[in-house]
Amino acid sequence: MSQTIKKPIVSKELLFPFIIITSLFALWGVANDLTNPMVSAFKKVMPELSNMQASLVQFAFYFGYFFMALPAALFIRKYSYKSGIILGLTLYAIGAFLFYPAAAFQEFNYFLVSLWVITCGLAFLETTSNPLILALGDAETATQRLNLAQAFNPVGSLMGMIVAQQFVISALKSDDKDETGTLVYDTLSETAKAAVRENDLGVISVPYIVLGLVVLAIMVIIMATKIPKTDDKDKMELGASFKKLFANKNYVQGVVAQAFYVGAQIMCWTFIFQYVDNINAGLPESEALTATWYNVAAMIIFLSGRWIGTGLMRTMNPSKVLMMFGIGGVVFCTGAILLPGMIGLYSLVGVSMFMSIMFPTIYGIALKDMGDEAKIGSAGLVMAIVGGALMPVLQGSILDWGGEGFSDVEILGYIPEVNFSFILPLICLAVVAKYGHTTYKKSM
């Protein structure tokens, strides 16, 4: 009688390199979710910005992925995964330190450049780390292994959210109100306003500068760590790699699905602040909600969903799990749009449960059974993060329909424009569900 031997997700020999590379997943999670609240923060510190202009924070941040992912893939293809990681950490640190002159000059565009440089570094890290994790073990457990590594990304995200709330949002003076609920900033002299602006831009910059120092420390550790090299015996000519990738419908559809997923994630985690601000408009100051804590709750649910999804994939087809989670996300987005007040907010928080497994699962499905072309293929999936640059700008434009408020226009006579704007993540998650369904049918 034969007995099936269950293959480990990570072998003992590769456990330490796996842990070291997995730490990078938390590191870019910090940057992602330290930045999400900055759309709201910059709008408060620089009230001259429209909602759409403030959302350029996300455009600058996530456009770096699109710009640098392919050069990163070509770099690691020529040199090594470790070289790519070190260069990525260097760019990450430089971008973080650029926040100091940006705050000194009080120029919004300089902050955008700083964010763009940070994500050029993150593009190197993600283009390198994701396929490296897939390669650190048996091909059959690759998707599970990537989900496990990605499960530590929300840990960094939680840290970024808490730092943003405790050291940035709560410390800003631009949105202080007096006992009557009037914005104090509007009553100040021009000299006092300039002082508040200088203070608040400095507050925004400090966490990034500290993060830059942490990145340098981690880079020293990585430089001293031996990272296994992948087998290059089947290395393909570059043109052949592109040709094979474009002919792979499963991969091409995966890139599209990834772009829509990232767009949905960034919109849900960015505009929850405006969603809460709209609810707060109908509440007394003493009962006002703190958006960050609902975002933290969403991240905890996201983290839980990542572990649950990884567990489900031990017995279920990853594509089927992706399809089910995509449908769940569509349902909860519908609730965020149609349900009023706190019930709608709870629905918006709940969307994170269903987004939890999407990035690594799409990644694993799209790169399944690939050889050397996975290095270039990884770049396409990281470039797809540009969805996080484009979609928030569209959602910000919806918020500007009736003016600077969040319910200046009511769709169908009762849906505030901020609620209605979540039609965009709903559509995005429907695309992901469709990809899960398509790939599941092919695997049967």
C-alpha positions in Angstrom: 0.0 0.0 0.0 1.5 3.3 -1.1 1.5 6.4 1.1 1.4 9.9 -0.3 4.2 12.0 1.1 3.0 15.6 1.5 5.6 18.1 0.2 6.6 20.9 2.6 5.9 24.4 1.7 9.4 25.4 2.6 12.2 22.8 3.2 14.5 23.1 6.2 17.5 23.8 4.0 15.9 26.8 2.5 14.1 28.1 5.6 16.6 30.8 6.6 16.8 32.4 3.1 12.9 32.2 2.9 12.7 34.1 6.2 15.1 36.8 5.1 13.3 37.4 1.8 9.9 37.3 3.5 11.0 40.1 5.8 11.1 42.3 2.6 7.4 41.7 2.1 6.7 43.4 5.4 9.1 46.2 4.5 7.3 47.3 1.4 4.0 46.9 3.3 5.1 49.7 5.7 5.7 52.1 2.8 2.4 51.2 1.1 0.2 51.9 4.1 2.2 54.7 5.5 1.4 56.4 2.1 -2.3 55.6 1.8 -3.5 58.2 4.4 -1.2 60.8 2.8 -3.9 61.6 0.2 -6.1 62.9 3.1 -3.1 64.4 5.0 -1.8 66.5 2.1 -5.4 67.7 1.3 -5.6 69.0 4.9 -2.1 70.6 5.0 -2.5 72.0 1.4 -6.2 72.9 1.1 -5.5 74.5 -2.3 -5.3 70.9 -3.7 -8.5 69.3 -5.2 -9.4 65.8 -4.3 -8.1 64.7 -7.7 -4.8 66.6 -7.2 -4.3 65.1 -3.7 -4.8 61.6 -5.2 -1.7 62.2 -7.3 0.1 60.9 -4.2 -1.0 57.4 -5.2 -0.3 58.1 -8.8 3.3 59.0 -8.1 3.7 56.2 -5.7 2.4 53.4 -7.8 3.6 54.7 -11.2 7.2 53.9 -10.0 6.3 50.2 -10.2 5.2 50.5 -13.8 8.3 52.6 -14.7 11.0 50.4 -13.0 9.6 46.8 -13.0 10.9 45.9 -16.5 14.4 47.4 -16.0 14.5 45.6 -12.6 13.7 42.3 -14.3 16.4 42.9 -17.0 18.8 43.8 -14.2 18.3 40.6 -12.1 18.3 38.6 -15.3 21.8 39.8 -16.1 23.1 39.8 -12.6 21.4 38.1 -9.7 18.4 38.3 -7.3 20.6 39.5 -4.5 22.0 42.4 -6.6 18.4 43.4 -7.5 17.4 43.4 -3.8 20.4 45.6 -2.8 19.7 48.1 -5.6 16.0 48.2 -4.6 16.8 48.9 -1.0 19.2 51.7 -2.0 16.5 53.4 -4.1 14.0 52.9 -1.3 16.3 54.7 1.2 17.1 57.5 -1.2 13.5 58.2 -1.9 12.7 58.2 1.9 15.5 60.7 2.6 14.3 63.0 -0.2 11.3 63.9 2.1 13.7 66.2 4.0 14.3 68.7 1.2 10.7 68.3 0.0 9.5 69.5 3.5 12.1 72.2 3.6 10.9 73.6 0.2 7.2 73.0 1.0 6.7 71.9 -2.6 4.0 69.2 -3.3 5.7 68.1 -6.5 8.9 67.3 -4.6 7.0 65.0 -2.3 5.6 63.3 -5.4 9.1 62.8 -6.8 10.2 61.3 -3.4 7.4 58.8 -3.5 8.2 57.9 -7.0 11.8 57.1 -6.2 10.7 55.0 -3.2 8.5 52.9 -5.5 11.3 52.5 -8.1 13.1 50.7 -5.3 10.0 48.8 -4.3 9.7 47.7 -8.0 13.1 46.1 -7.7 12.2 44.4 -4.4 8.9 43.0 -5.7 10.1 42.0 -9.1 12.9 40.1 -7.3 11.3 38.7 -4.2 8.1 37.2 -5.6 9.7 34.9 -8.2 12.5 34.1 -5.8 10.0 32.9 -3.2 8.3 30.8 -5.9 11.7 29.2 -6.7 12.6 28.4 -3.1 11.0 25.0 -3.1 8.9 22.5 -5.0 6.9 23.9 -7.9 3.7 22.2 -6.6 3.7 24.3 -3.4 4.9 27.5 -5.1 1.5 29.3 -4.9 1.1 28.3 -1.2 4.6 29.4 -0.5 4.0 32.9 -2.0 0.8 33.2 -0.1 2.7 32.4 3.1 5.3 35.0 2.4 2.7 37.6 1.4 0.9 36.9 4.7 3.7 38.9 6.3 3.1 41.9 4.1 0.0 43.0 6.1 2.1 43.0 9.2 4.2 45.7 7.7 1.0 47.4 6.5 -0.4 47.5 10.0 2.9 49.1 11.2 2.6 51.7 8.4 -1.0 52.5 9.3 -0.3 52.9 13.0 2.7 55.1 12.4 0.6 57.2 10.0 -2.1 57.7 12.6 0.0 58.1 15.7 2.9 60.2 14.3 1.3 62.0 11.3 -2.5 62.3 11.2 -3.0 62.9 15.0 -0.1 65.3 15.0 -1.3 67.6 12.2 -2.5 71.0 13.2 -4.1 71.9 9.9 -7.3 70.1 10.8 -7.7 71.3 14.4 -11.1 72.6 15.3 -12.3 74.8 18.2 -15.2 74.0 20.5 -17.7 75.2 17.9 -16.4 72.8 15.3 -14.8 75.6 13.2 -11.5 74.9 11.6 -8.9 76.8 13.5 -6.6 77.1 10.5 -9.2 79.3 8.7 -9.1 81.9 11.5 -5.4 82.3 11.6 -3.2 85.1 10.1 -1.1 84.3 7.0 2.0 84.2 9.2 0.4 81.7 11.5 -0.9 79.6 8.6 2.7 79.5 7.2 4.0 78.2 10.5 1.3 75.5 10.7 2.1 74.4 7.2 5.8 74.2 7.9 5.2 72.2 11.0 2.8 69.7 9.3 5.0 69.1 6.3 7.8 68.4 8.7 5.5 65.9 10.6 4.7 64.1 7.3 8.4 63.8 6.4 9.8 62.4 9.7 8.4 58.8 9.4 9.8 58.5 5.9 13.3 59.7 7.0 13.3 57.2 9.9 12.1 54.5 7.5 15.1 55.3 5.3 17.4 54.5 8.2 15.7 51.2 8.9 16.0 50.3 5.2 19.8 50.9 5.3 20.1 48.7 8.3 18.2 45.9 6.6 20.4 46.3 3.5 23.5 45.6 5.5 21.9 42.4 6.8 21.0 41.3 3.3 24.5 42.0 2.0 25.8 39.6 4.6 23.3 36.9 3.8 23.9 34.1 1.2 20.9 34.1 -1.2 20.6 30.9 -3.3 21.1 31.4 -7.0 18.5 30.0 -9.4 19.5 27.5 -12.1 20.3 29.4 -15.3 20.9 26.4 -17.5 17.6 26.9 -19.3 18.1 30.7 -19.8 16.1 31.9 -22.8 17.0 34.6 -25.2 15.2 37.8 -24.3 13.1 38.1 -27.4 12.0 34.4 -27.0 10.9 35.2 -23.4 8.7 38.1 -24.6 7.3 36.0 -27.4 6.4 33.1 -25.1 4.9 35.4 -22.5 2.6 37.3 -25.0 1.4 34.0 -26.4 0.4 32.8 -22.9 -3.2 33.8 -22.5 -3.2 32.7 -18.8 -0.3 35.1 -18.2 -1.7 38.1 -20.2 -5.1 37.8 -18.5 -3.3 37.5 -15.1 -1.5 40.8 -15.7 -4.9 42.5 -16.5 -6.5 40.9 -13.4 -3.5 42.1 -11.3 -3.9 45.7 -12.4 -7.6 45.7 -11.5 -7.0 44.0 -8.2 -4.3 46.5 -7.1 -6.5 49.4 -8.2 -9.3 48.0 -6.0 -7.1 47.5 -3.0 -5.6 51.0 -3.1 -9.0 52.7 -3.7 -10.5 50.8 -0.7 -7.6 51.6 1.6 -7.2 55.2 0.5 -10.7 56.5 0.2 -12.0 54.9 3.5 -10.7 58.2 5.0 -13.1 60.2 2.9 -15.9 57.7 3.5 -15.4 58.2 7.3 -15.1 62.0 6.9 -18.5 62.0 5.2 -20.1 60.0 8.0 -18.4 62.3 10.5 -20.1 65.3 8.8 -23.4 64.1 10.4 -22.0 63.4 13.9 -21.1 65.8 16.8 -17.4 66.3 17.3 -17.3 64.2 20.4 -18.6 61.2 18.4 -16.4 61.6 15.4 -14.9 58.3 14.0 -11.1 57.8 13.4 -10.7 56.4 9.9 -7.3 54.9 10.6 -8.7 52.5 13.2 -11.2 51.2 10.6 -8.3 50.8 8.2 -6.4 48.9 10.8 -9.4 46.6 11.3 -9.5 46.1 7.6 -5.8 45.1 7.6 -6.3 42.7 10.5 -9.2 41.1 8.5 -7.0 41.1 5.4 -4.2 39.3 7.3 -6.7 36.8 8.7 -8.1 36.2 5.2 -4.6 35.6 3.9 -4.0 32.8 6.4 -7.5 31.4 5.8 -7.0 31.5 2.0 -3.6 29.8 2.3 -5.2 27.1 4.4 -8.0 26.6 1.9 -5.5 26.2 -1.0 -4.1 23.1 0.7 -7.3 21.3 -0.3 -8.9 23.5 -3.0 -7.8 24.7 -6.4 -6.2 28.2 -6.0 -8.3 29.5 -9.0 -11.5 28.4 -7.3 -10.5 30.1 -4.1 -9.7 33.3 -6.2 -13.1 33.1 -7.9 -15.0 32.7 -4.5 -13.1 35.6 -2.9 -13.7 37.8 -5.9 -17.4 37.3 -5.7 -17.4 38.0 -2.0 -15.5 41.3 -2.7 -18.1 42.3 -5.2 -21.0 41.7 -2.7 -19.3 43.7 0.0 -18.5 46.6 -2.3 -22.1 46.7 -3.2 -22.9 47.1 0.5 -20.4 49.9 0.8 -22.2 51.7 -2.0 -25.8 51.1 -1.2 -25.9 50.8 2.6 -25.9 54.0 4.7 -23.7 55.1 7.5 -22.0 52.6 9.7 -23.4 49.5 8.0 -21.8 50.7 4.7 -18.5 51.4 6.5 -18.5 47.8 7.9 -19.1 46.5 4.4 -16.2 48.5 3.1 -13.9 47.2 5.9 -15.2 43.6 5.1 -14.0 43.9 1.5 -10.4 43.4 2.8 -11.2 39.8 3.7 -11.8 38.9 0.1 -8.9 41.0 -1.3 -6.5 39.2 1.0 -5.4 36.3 -1.2 -5.7 38.0 -4.6 -2.2 39.4 -5.3 -0.1 36.3 -4.6 -2.7 34.0 -6.0 -3.0 35.8 -9.3 0.8 36.0 -9.3 1.2 32.2 -8.8 -1.5 31.3 -11.3 -0.1 33.6 -14.0 3.5 32.3 -13.6 2.5 28.6 -13.2 4.8 26.2 -15.1 7.1 28.9 -16.3 10.9 28.5 -16.6 13.4 31.3 -17.1 10.7 33.6 -18.7 9.3 33.9 -15.1 11.9 36.7 -14.5 10.4 38.8 -17.3 6.9 37.6 -16.5 7.3 38.8 -12.9 8.1 42.3 -14.3 4.7 42.4 -16.1 2.9 41.5 -13.0 4.7 44.1 -11.0 4.1 46.7 -13.7 0.4 45.8 -13.3 0.6 47.6 -9.9 0.1 50.7 -12.1 -3.6 50.0 -11.5 -2.9 51.5 -8.1 -1.7 54.7 -9.8 -4.6 55.2 -12.2 -7.7 54.0 -10.4 -7.4 56.4 -7.3 -7.2 59.4 -9.6 -10.5 58.3 -11.3 -12.1 57.8 -7.9 -10.8 61.2 -6.8 -12.4 62.8 -9.8 -15.8 61.3 -8.8 -15.4 63.0 -5.4 -14.9 66.3 -7.2 -18.2 66.0 -9.2 -20.1 68.5 -7.0 -17.3 70.3 -5.3 -14.8 69.7 -2.5 -17.4 67.9 -0.3 -18.1 64.2 -0.3 -21.8 64.3 -0.7 -22.3 67.3 -2.9 -24.0 65.1 -5.4 -26.4 62.2 -4.5 -26.7 59.4 -7.1 -30.3 58.2 -7.5 -31.3 60.8 -4.9 -29.8 59.0 -1.9 -26.2 57.6 -2.6 -23.5 60.2 -1.7 -20.8 60.6 -4.4 -18.2 59.1 -2.0 -20.2 56.0 -1.6 -20.9 55.8 -5.3 -17.2 56.1 -6.1 -16.7 52.5 -4.8 -18.4 51.3 -8.0 -14.8 51.4 -9.4 -13.4 48.7 -6.9 -16.5 46.7 -7.4 -15.8 46.5 -11.2 -12.2 45.7 -10.5 -13.0 42.8 -8.2 -15.5 41.5 -10.7 -12.6 41.2 -13.2 -10.6 39.3 -10.7 -13.5 36.9 -10.1 -13.8 36.3 -13.8 -10.1 35.5 -14.0 -10.4 33.0 -11.2 -13.4 31.4 -13.0 -11.6 31.2 -16.3 -8.5 29.6 -15.0 -10.5 27.2 -12.8 -12.3 25.9 -15.8 -9.1 25.4 -17.7 -7.6 23.4 -14.8 -10.5 21.0 -14.5 
